[in-house]
Amino acid sequence: MSILWLAAICAALGMGCLLTPWHIGMTGVCLLLLAAVLLACHFLRGEKGKRWRRVLWSLAALGMALVFGMMGFIALDGRDNVPEEDVPFVVVLGAQTHGDRPSRTLRERLDLAAEYLEAHPAARVIVSGGQGADETQTEASVMDAYLRGKGIAAKRIVQETEARTTRENLINAKKLAAEAGISTEQVLIITSEFHLSRAKFIARSLGMEPYGIGSTTTPWILKVNYELREAFSYVKALVQAG
């Protein structure tokens, strides 16, 4: 198969990922970047072009190695770690809502939270998430209603309704916990497994000892796409923490 045909296939797949409603846009962007490299290599001719092809392939290989290495770290570091003793400060990170219903991703996080709260009756939870441009109410209010529907007492739930980013989630939640008399030395973060590594890193940068429980993401293409996106988001988190 020629480089030109391979570039065309990558471009077509990339556009398909961007246009599909399955939230795999980051995969599409990376495929389009690969298509651009392949296309450039096809048109670079002569001795000078040969040198530029080497540079492009070297940069592409280095970039892929860094991204895949970061994805591997995120997958390993995002595994559950829950201490034997109770953690009184529990935070559930928000995700997309549909009207007054949580999305599948958010519902899976909340189900894990309900299980933990049932098993640890002394723990309280902060549900954190503001209102996105395409949402009719705050994520926190939807999360609160869902947990109460699962039998969690309202007095055990604190809503954080302003956050738009993971860092804001944890900063605001820590402040609310302190105001409620909840110790913030340790925090148990409940989110999706692809998100857990970065969330724990941010919590650590804010002076908390982080633990985490991550919900499983299916199908596999969504998990790969989100881990790919997290690789770039982690860089932003490192810059903000510095």
C-alpha positions as CSV (number, residue, x, y, z in Angstrom):
1,M,0.0,0.0,0.0
2,S,1.4,3.4,-0.9
3,I,2.0,6.2,1.6
4,L,-0.7,8.3,-0.2
5,W,-3.3,5.6,0.2
6,L,-2.3,5.2,3.9
7,A,-2.6,8.9,4.4
8,A,-6.1,8.9,2.7
9,I,-7.2,6.1,5.0
10,C,-6.0,7.9,8.2
11,A,-7.6,11.1,7.0
12,A,-11.0,9.3,6.4
13,L,-10.9,7.6,9.7
14,G,-9.9,10.8,11.4
15,M,-12.8,12.7,9.9
16,G,-15.1,9.8,10.8
17,C,-14.0,10.0,14.5
18,L,-14.6,13.8,14.5
19,L,-18.1,13.5,13.0
20,T,-19.4,10.6,15.0
21,P,-21.4,11.4,18.1
22,W,-19.4,8.9,20.2
23,H,-17.0,11.4,21.7
24,I,-13.8,10.1,20.1
25,G,-12.7,13.4,18.7
26,M,-9.2,13.3,20.1
27,T,-8.6,10.0,18.3
28,G,-9.7,11.8,15.1
29,V,-7.3,14.7,15.6
30,C,-4.4,12.3,16.1
31,L,-5.3,10.3,12.9
32,L,-5.5,13.6,10.9
33,L,-2.0,14.6,12.2
34,L,-0.7,11.2,11.2
35,A,-2.3,11.7,7.7
36,A,-0.6,15.1,7.4
37,V,2.8,13.6,8.2
38,L,2.2,10.8,5.7
39,L,1.1,13.3,3.0
40,A,4.1,15.5,3.6
41,C,6.4,12.5,3.3
42,H,4.8,11.6,0.0
43,F,5.5,15.0,-1.6
44,L,9.0,15.5,-0.2
45,R,11.4,14.6,-3.0
46,G,15.1,14.7,-3.7
47,E,18.0,14.7,-1.2
48,K,16.6,17.6,0.7
49,G,13.2,16.0,0.9
50,K,14.8,12.8,2.1
51,R,16.3,14.7,5.1
52,W,13.0,16.3,5.9
53,R,11.3,12.9,5.8
54,R,13.7,11.6,8.4
55,V,13.0,14.6,10.6
56,L,9.2,14.2,10.2
57,W,9.4,10.4,10.9
58,S,11.6,11.0,13.9
59,L,9.3,13.7,15.4
60,A,6.3,11.5,14.7
61,A,7.9,8.5,16.4
62,L,9.0,10.5,19.4
63,G,5.6,12.0,19.8
64,M,3.9,8.7,19.6
65,A,6.3,7.2,22.1
66,L,5.6,10.0,24.5
67,V,1.9,9.9,24.1
68,F,1.6,6.1,24.4
69,G,4.0,6.1,27.3
70,M,1.8,8.6,29.1
71,M,-1.3,6.6,28.3
72,G,0.4,3.6,29.9
73,F,1.3,5.6,33.0
74,I,-2.3,6.9,33.3
75,A,-3.7,3.4,33.0
76,L,-1.4,2.0,35.7
77,D,-1.6,5.0,38.1
78,G,-5.4,5.1,37.7
79,R,-5.9,1.8,39.4
80,D,-8.1,1.8,42.6
81,N,-6.4,2.4,45.9
82,V,-8.6,2.6,49.0
83,P,-7.1,2.7,52.5
84,E,-8.3,0.3,55.2
85,E,-9.4,3.1,57.5
86,D,-12.4,5.3,56.6
87,V,-11.8,8.5,54.6
88,P,-14.3,11.1,55.7
89,F,-13.7,13.4,52.7
90,V,-15.2,11.8,49.6
91,V,-15.5,13.7,46.3
92,V,-17.4,12.6,43.2
93,L,-16.2,14.4,40.1
94,G,-18.9,15.5,37.7
95,A,-19.5,14.6,34.1
96,Q,-22.1,15.2,31.4
97,T,-25.8,15.3,32.3
98,H,-28.9,15.0,30.1
99,G,-31.6,17.2,31.6
100,D,-32.2,15.8,35.1
101,R,-30.4,12.5,34.4
102,P,-26.7,11.7,34.7
103,S,-24.9,10.4,31.6
104,R,-23.8,6.8,31.6
105,T,-20.3,7.9,32.6
106,L,-21.6,9.9,35.6
107,R,-24.1,7.3,36.6
108,E,-21.3,4.7,36.9
109,R,-19.3,7.1,39.1
110,L,-22.3,7.7,41.3
111,D,-23.1,4.0,41.7
112,L,-19.5,3.5,43.0
113,A,-20.1,6.4,45.4
114,A,-23.3,5.0,46.7
115,E,-21.6,1.6,47.4
116,Y,-18.8,3.3,49.3
117,L,-21.2,5.5,51.3
118,E,-23.4,2.5,52.2
119,A,-20.3,0.6,53.4
120,H,-18.9,3.6,55.3
121,P,-21.8,5.3,57.1
122,A,-19.6,8.0,58.7
123,A,-18.4,9.3,55.4
124,R,-19.9,12.4,53.7
125,V,-19.6,13.2,50.0
126,I,-19.1,16.3,48.0
127,V,-20.6,16.1,44.5
128,S,-18.8,18.5,42.3
129,G,-19.8,19.9,39.0
130,G,-21.1,23.2,37.5
131,Q,-23.5,23.7,34.7
132,G,-22.2,23.4,31.2
133,A,-23.4,25.3,28.2
134,D,-25.5,22.4,26.9
135,E,-26.9,21.4,30.4
136,T,-30.1,22.6,31.9
137,Q,-29.0,22.4,35.5
138,T,-25.8,21.9,37.5
139,E,-24.1,18.5,37.4
140,A,-24.0,18.6,41.2
141,S,-27.8,18.9,41.6
142,V,-28.3,15.9,39.3
143,M,-25.7,13.9,41.3
144,D,-27.3,14.9,44.6
145,A,-30.8,13.7,43.4
146,Y,-29.4,10.5,42.0
147,L,-27.6,9.6,45.3
148,R,-30.7,10.4,47.3
149,G,-32.6,8.1,45.0
150,K,-30.1,5.4,45.9
151,G,-30.9,5.8,49.6
152,I,-28.1,8.2,50.7
153,A,-29.3,10.7,53.3
154,A,-29.4,14.3,52.1
155,K,-27.4,15.5,55.1
156,R,-24.5,13.4,53.9
157,I,-24.3,15.1,50.6
158,V,-22.8,18.5,49.9
159,Q,-23.2,20.2,46.5
160,E,-20.3,22.1,44.8
161,T,-22.0,23.8,41.8
162,E,-19.4,26.2,40.4
163,A,-16.5,24.1,39.1
164,R,-15.8,23.7,35.4
165,T,-12.4,21.9,35.5
166,T,-10.9,19.1,37.6
167,R,-8.7,21.5,39.4
168,E,-11.7,23.7,40.3
169,N,-13.6,20.6,41.4
170,L,-10.9,19.8,44.0
171,I,-10.1,23.3,45.1
172,N,-13.8,24.1,45.7
173,A,-14.6,20.8,47.3
174,K,-11.7,21.2,49.7
175,K,-13.0,24.6,50.7
176,L,-16.5,23.3,51.3
177,A,-15.2,20.3,53.3
178,A,-13.2,22.6,55.6
179,E,-16.3,24.8,56.1
180,A,-18.3,21.7,57.0
181,G,-15.7,20.6,59.5
182,I,-14.5,17.6,57.4
183,S,-10.8,16.8,57.5
184,T,-9.1,17.4,54.1
185,E,-5.8,15.7,54.9
186,Q,-7.0,12.8,52.9
187,V,-9.4,12.7,50.0
188,L,-11.1,9.7,48.3
189,I,-11.8,10.7,44.7
190,I,-14.4,8.8,42.7
191,T,-14.3,9.3,39.0
192,S,-13.7,7.3,35.8
193,E,-10.5,5.2,35.7
194,F,-9.0,7.2,32.8
195,H,-9.5,10.4,34.9
196,L,-8.2,9.1,38.2
197,S,-4.5,9.5,37.7
198,R,-4.7,13.2,36.9
199,A,-7.3,13.9,39.6
200,K,-5.0,12.3,42.2
201,F,-2.0,14.3,41.0
202,I,-4.0,17.6,41.3
203,A,-5.2,16.6,44.8
204,R,-1.6,15.9,45.8
205,S,-0.5,19.3,44.4
206,L,-3.2,20.9,46.6
207,G,-1.7,19.3,49.8
208,M,-4.0,16.3,50.1
209,E,-3.2,12.6,50.3
210,P,-5.3,11.2,47.5
211,Y,-7.0,7.8,47.2
212,G,-9.3,6.8,44.4
213,I,-12.0,4.5,43.0
214,G,-12.4,4.5,39.2
215,S,-15.4,3.3,37.2
216,T,-14.8,1.2,34.1
217,T,-15.2,2.8,30.7
218,T,-16.8,0.8,27.9
219,P,-16.5,0.2,25.0
220,W,-12.7,0.0,24.7
221,I,-12.6,2.7,22.0
222,L,-14.0,5.3,24.4
223,K,-11.4,4.3,27.0
224,V,-8.5,4.6,24.6
225,N,-9.8,8.0,23.3
226,Y,-10.2,9.4,26.8
227,E,-6.8,8.1,27.9
228,L,-5.4,9.8,24.8
229,R,-7.1,13.0,25.8
230,E,-5.8,12.7,29.3
231,A,-2.2,12.4,28.1
232,F,-2.5,16.0,26.8
233,S,-4.6,17.2,29.8
234,Y,-1.9,15.9,32.2
235,V,0.6,18.3,30.6
236,K,-1.7,21.2,31.4
237,A,-2.1,19.9,35.0
238,L,1.7,19.8,35.4
239,V,2.0,23.4,34.2
240,Q,-0.7,24.6,36.5
241,A,0.8,22.8,39.5
242,G,4.2,24.3,38.8
